[in-house]
């Protein structure tokens, strides 16, 4: 059966969801070590979180891209994640969803979070037909993320490299077994209605 085009898939518990980010070692290593972002992490910049491990691998090149060598799994509260979704705006104008471009621009400027739906990726990082959520946090949302929502932070760079090695070696079954178990994230339609095309 085909995956629904727009659906959040993630590792989650009753109270948390795991998202992924990648940073240069000078940010990523102390973040993982102390379980919080260091003073050098800039709260005024938009930060993007991704519930999909494979989309993060596509974005950071399995932790090989410059400035993205440290891959983090960040467990955050579902309450915070869903607050961000409710207060987010799509990152682009969508006819039929927004009254007009001016209304979308006003909403985007005011929203503390933004959403992109990008093609999900397979183990070879090729695009799939269904979409993966990217959630950008700025202003109040970035501050809440850094200071209130985080439950734990784990450096998973070695996992990224191990999975990549299996893929490069052609053992996709072994690579698949190593992937974090992501499943449909249960969120009400009312939470996502303003974010679906």
Buried (B, 14 or more C-beta within 10 A) or exposed (E): EEEEEBBBBBBBEEEBBBBBBBBEEEBBBBBBEEEEBEEEBEBEEBBBBBBBBBBBBBBBBBBEEEEBBBBBBBBBBBEBBBBBBBBBBBBEBEEEEBEEEEEBEBBBEEBBBBBBBBBBBBBEBEBEEBBBBBBBBBBBBBBBBBEEBBBEBBBBBEBBBBBBBBBEEEEEEBBEEBBBEBEEBEBEEEBBEBBBE
